[in-house]
Amino acid sequence: MPIDNTRLAPMRPGIFVEELKAALGKSWKEPSLEAEGHLHIEEFGTRITADGRLGEVHFRAPFELPPIHGVRMGMPAEELYRLYPGVERISDEREKYGWTMLETNLSDTLTLGVGIREDVVKIISLTDPTAVYRERPFKYADPSLTEAYDLTMTDPADLARRPNSGWCYGRPPGIDARRWPVSTTNGMPLRHAFTVKLPPQYRTLGDEYVAISLFVDEQWETPPASRNVDNGGARQADPRCFDMEFMDNAYVLFWLTEEEFASPLGAPPAIEGAPVPGWLSKSPLDYFGEFNLPRTVAEQQERNVFSPGGLAVNELLTAARPRGWKNLPGAEAFDYGWPIEISLRDGDPNVGKPAREFRHENEFSGYIAAYSEEGQALGLERFQDWHAHLGGTMFSMQGYPDFSPFYIEISEIFGGFNFGDGVAQIDLKEMRLEWAC
């Protein structure tokens, strides 16, 4: 049902939000906490105060409404200046798109704002400058977070010799068949993607929980129909286990103690009637595909050999290569993992600062977007070379998620994901995952 603008036209600062709800009817949607009260509906916008009133109202052409304090939509700019000769121009990001933004105080509790484009009024707003709004979480920098880290995978190793900082692929530690997560959509065990031992500042569940293990639902193959989907709910409740879902895929994250991180490696449950998942029945090469897997050091060197003797060098490298994890049968490959090396990132100005989409949002924390003018001047793109990283400058493929600065950003090969050539972030405080491509 289309929105009736005649019911929105009378909205003014100070009106209780219940009147706006009544005007919108079924079109009303509660603003998220991250929106800080902002609500935009076609050519109408408002901001709801902490005590449930309207603190701002904005109308944008072609919204039709009676004149507001003498200002009407479509009014020539010169007429506006005659009506309000003391109107002041304000700095606004919209200037780069041809807007001139103006405002004048009508009283201590009411400010009139006007947006001019192509020499006519196209935005009219009223704001109560004394209004107080709910603040979004993680709005400011967190001084307790002072370090960021880069995570890099090294060549695959037999997990009988446990990597100190964690590993990608292979078996997880401390997760046996009883705790192993099972898909609620296809009834098959989820795949272990990575386990990483976190530096102390990123242990957000408490000092006792030192590592995280992430499991992922099927992303590479179309799973066959299964009658065992109810098994996904059979896992016992665990306050250190978090179920996350994004873009129709399930992810399960476990927090591990030091003892669990060092405990025997787990194996998935054998589920009667459920097919064996491809990651367990096929070689990594057959399951993931060549271009979706990380490169060993030898493979990277092969790519850089262009000398006349290159063929001979390639043969030597091939002969010296370990057993070839990519070609192992799935059950054997499961005994190997790609060890993770964690290195302190030096000179990142965004440590402890939550990344946000717009410059005015980042002003509260001081976050500098990598490809903003300031970010480019500081050379922040130098931090983009990683398999994964903890905190610091974010490299989201599209919009920045409203996450805390305590996050891990992961590439597709860091555990074998399918993000459409994108990257993902996991908020280690909110236990949320998002990805974009």
N, C-alpha and C positions, 0 to 999 in steps of 0.2 A: 504494500500500500504506500503510495507516495506521501511524503511528509507535507503537512499543511503549513506553509510558511506564514500564513496569517496568524497562527497561534504562537509562532516563534517571534514575530515582530515586536510584541510588547515586552519581551524579556529584558530585564535591566539588572545591574548589580544590586544585591541586597535581597532579591527574590529567593524564596526557599526552593531547593532543588525539586521538591514534590510538584511544584507547578510546572517545571520543565518536563518532568516525567509524564505528567498528565497531558501536556501538549504533544509529546512524542508518541505516547501510547506504546504499541508493540515495537516501535523503532528504537525505544530506549535501550541503551547498553551501558552497564556500569563501567566507568573508566577503570583501567588497571591501576595498581598502586604506582607503577613506574611512570604513568602519565601525569602524576602530580596534580590531578584534578582536571587536566585538559580534556576537552571533548569536542570533536569536529564532526559536523554533519552537513555534508554538501556545502552550501554557501554560508552556513551558520557555525559559529564556534563559541565556546564558553569555557570558563574555568571555575570549578566548584571548590569552595573554601572548606577548611577543616571542620567548620560547624554546620555544613550543609546548606550554604547559600551560594548564589552566583556572585563571583568576584569580578568577572570580566564577561563581556559579550562582544562578539565580532560579527559584522555582516559584510558580505562581499558580493559585488555585482556578479550575476544579475539579480540578486535578492531584491525584491520590491518591498519597500516599507515607507511609511510616512517620514517626513523630515525629523531628524533627531537634533534637538538644540539648534535648529535652523539649518542643519547640514542635510542635504539630500543626495541620494545616489545619482551620479551623472552630473553633479554640479560642476561648472567650469572652475578651474583652479583660481583664476583671478577673482571670481565671486567669493570663494572661500576666504581668500586673503583680505578682502574688504570686510567680510563679516567678522573675522578673527585676525586683526592685524598683528597681534602678539604671538601667533602660533609659531612653535619652534620645530625646526627640523631635527630628527633624531637619527643616530647611526643604526643601520639595520642591514642584515644580510641580503634583504630583497632589493637593495639598491642596484646590485649587479644585474638584476633582471628588469631594470627600468622603472622601479618604484621610487617615489619620494614619500617618506613616512614623516608625519607631523603629529604634534600633540600640544594640547593646552589644558591647564588646570581650570576646571569650572568651579571647584570647591576643594576643601581639604580631603573630601572623600570621593571625589569624582573627577576623572580625567577623560577628556575627549581625544580620541585618536583618529587620524584620517590618513588613508593611503591614496596617493594620486599617481595615475599612470596615463600617459597620452593626454596630459593636461586636464583630466577630469577626475572627480572623486569616484573611486571604485571600492574603497574599504571605509567603513565607519565602525568605530569601537568605543565602548565605554568601560572604564576600569576604576575599581576602588583601590587606590594605592595603599590603603591601610589593611586590606584583606590578608588573611593568613591561610596558607595552603598546606596540605599534607606533603611531606617531602618523600621522594622516592628513596628506596634503600640504596646504599653505596653511592651516595651523591658526591662525597668528598674523598680526598686521598686518605689512605689508612697508613699512619706513620709507623705502625708495627711491622709492616711488610717492607723490607729494605733490599731484597735480593730477587733477581730473576735468573732462570737457568735454561740452558739449551740441552735438549735430549737428542742423542745421536745413536743409531743402531750400528753395531759392528757385525762382522761375519757370523753366521749361525754356528752355534756350539751345542754339544751334547749337554742336556740339562742335568745329567748326572753330576756335572760340575757346575754348581749353582752360581750364576752371575750375581755379583754383589748388589747392583743397583736395580735389578729387574730385567725383564726381557719381553719381547714381542713374539706372538705366535706360540705354538707349543702348549705344554701343560701348565696349569696354574698351581701355585702352592696353596696348601691348606684348604682347598675346596674339593671335598670328596663327592661321591655320587649322591649322597643325601642332601647336600647343599647346592649341588649344581643346578643352575637355572634352566628351565625348559620353556620353550616357546608356547605361548597361549594361542598362537594362530596355526601352527603346523605340528605341534606335539613333539618336535625334535629338540635335542639339547642345543642350547646356544653355544656359540664358539668363543673360546678364550681368545681375546685380542691382544691384551698386554697386561703385565703387572709391573708396577714401578714403585720403588722405595722412595718416598718423598723426602726432600730436605725439611728440617724441622719447621720452618715458617709456613709450610704448606700443609701441615698436619692439622687440618681444621676441625677434626672430630676429637682432638685431644692428643697429648703426647704419647699416649699408649698405642695409638693406631698409626703405624708408620708407613703403610703401603696401601695401594689401591689395585684391585684387579677388575678389569672391564670385560664383560661378555657382550656379544652382539648376536642378534637374530640373523637369519639367512638374508644375504644381500646380493649374492652372486648367481644363484640359480632359482628357478621357480620350483618351490618344494611340492612334492606330490601330496595329494589329498591324504589326510590322516584323521583317524577317529580318536586320537589321543590328546586333543587340544586341552582337555581339562587337567592334564597332568601339570600344566604350567602353574596351577594354583596350589599344587600339593607341597611346594617348598615351605618349610617351617618359617614362621615370622622371625625376622632377624633385624634388630634395630641398626645393625651396621651394614645392611644391604639395601640398596636404593634402586628401585625400578624407574627407568626413564624411557619415554617414548617420544620419537620425533619423526615426522614424515613416514608414518606407518611402519616404523621399525622399532623393535624393543631393544633396550640396552639395560644391562644390570651391572651395577658397580658395588663391589665389596670393599670394605675397609678391613685391613689385616693388622694384627698385632705383630710384634717382632717374632714371637714364637710361631705364629701361623705362617709368616713369610719364610721362615726357615724349616717349616714342617714338610712332610713328604708331598710329592706332586700328586694332584688329583687326576681322576679319570671320569668321563661322563657316564651317566647311568645307561644301562641297556634297557630300552623301553619296548616292551612287548607290543608288536603291531605297528611300531613306528619305523619308517625307513631309516637307514644309516645316512647321516648327513654327508654331503659331498666333501666337506673339508676333512672328514675322517676316512672316507673310502677312496679318495682320489689323491694323486700327487698334488703338491701345491701348484705346480705348473699347469696341470689340467684343470684344477679348480679355479685358481685366480686368473690365470692367463699371464703370459710373459711380461706384458707391459704394466701389470698391476702389482708387481713384486719389487722389493728393494734389490739393489745391485750389490754384489759382493765387491771387495776391493779389486779382485782379479778381473771381474767383469768390467769395472770402471776403467782399469788399465787397458784392457783389450780395446775399448772404444777409442782410446787415445793413441793407439799404435798405427802410424801411417808411413813408417819407414819402409824401404825396399825389403828389409828383412822381417817385415811385420808378420807374415804367415808363420815363420819359424818361432817368433816370440809368442804368438798366439798358441801354438802347439805346446810350448813349454808351460805357459800359464795354465792351459787346460789340464795338462798332466799334473801340475802342482796343486790344482784346485782340490778342496776337500771332497768328500764323497758326493756332493751335489744334492743339497737339501731339496732343491726345487723338484728333483726327479724321484725322490723317495716316495714309496707308497704312503698314503695318508697316515696310517697307524704308526709307521716308523718316523715320518716327519714330525709327528706329534711329540716325539721325544727330544726334539731340537727346538731351540729358540734363538732369537737374535738379541744378544746382550745389549743393554742400554748403557751408554756412557752419559753421565750428567756433568756439565761444566758450568761454572758460574759465568753469567753474562755481565760484561763490564760496560759501564757507561750508558745504560738504558735509562732515559729520563722518565719513563712511564711506570717504573716499579711502584706498586702500591696505589696506582691511579686507575680507576675504572674507565674503560673505553666507552664512549658514547657517540651517537651518530652525528650530532650537530655541535658546532663550535660553541654556541651559548651554553650547551649542557656541559661541555668539557671545561668551561671557565671555572666551575666550582672546584674541580679536582686538579686542574692544570694538565690534564692529559693532552698529548700532542699527537694527532693522527699522522701516520707515517707519510702519507702522500699529500698532506696539507703543505702550504708554502713554508711554514715554519719547520715541519717535519722533513721536507726535502732539503732545506737549508742545513739542518742538523745531520743529514745523511742517515735517517732512521731506516731506510731500506736495507742497510747493511745487516740488520737483524733478521732478515727474511730467510736465511739459509739454515733450515733446521728440519729434522724429522718430526719433532714436537718441542714445545717449550712450556715452561711454567712462568706465568706472569709477564710483566713488561709490555712492550708494544705488541698490539694485536694486529693480525693480518686477515681480517674477515674478508670473504669474497664479495659480500654484499653489505647489508646493514649490520651494525654492531649490536650484538645481543646485550640486554641490560643485565650484565653479569657483574659479580664482585671482581676485585683485582686478584683474588685467589683462584686462578683458573689454569687449566692446561689446554693448550691449543695443539691439535694433532693433524698430521697429514694423512692421506689415504693409506700410504704404505706402512705407517706406524701401527701395525696390527691388522692390516689387510681390510680396509673399509672401501665401500663404494659410495662416495660423496659426489659423484658426477664431476670429477676433477676438481673438487672443492676441498675445504678444510672444515674441521669441527672444533668447537670449544666446549669444555665441561667446567661448570662453575662448582668448585670444590666446597663452597659454603652452602649454596642453594641446592646442590645435587641436581642440576639441570644440564641437558645437552642440547646444542643446536648445531646445525651445519648449513652451509650454503655453497653454491658453485657459481 
